[in-house]
């Protein structure tokens, strides 16, 4: 699998573990919504972010991107 970088707005935070930062969110990337999972520091809905990661297919939740975050300055 190859690493891809996407930028967009955090639309919905579906799940967040406050102890370890593991987050499941949906990003708006152009006209497409992308599900992203990963360990993030503080992140809020409406925030513009860049993430890099591998695209995977989860048997229950479908297509996702496992990501690391790069803050946009």
Secondary structure as the mmCIF struct_conf table of DSSP 4:
data_model
#
loop_
_struct_conf.conf_type_id
_struct_conf.id
_struct_conf.beg_label_comp_id
_struct_conf.beg_label_asym_id
_struct_conf.beg_label_seq_id
_struct_conf.end_label_comp_id
_struct_conf.end_label_asym_id
_struct_conf.end_label_seq_id
STRN STRN1 UNK A 3 UNK A 16
TURN_TY1_P TURN_TY1_P1 UNK A 18 UNK A 20
STRN STRN2 UNK A 22 UNK A 29
TURN_TY1_P TURN_TY1_P2 UNK A 30 UNK A 31
STRN STRN3 UNK A 32 UNK A 39
BEND BEND1 UNK A 41 UNK A 42
TURN_TY1_P TURN_TY1_P3 UNK A 45 UNK A 46
STRN STRN4 UNK A 48 UNK A 58
TURN_TY1_P TURN_TY1_P4 UNK A 59 UNK A 61
STRN STRN5 UNK A 62 UNK A 71
#
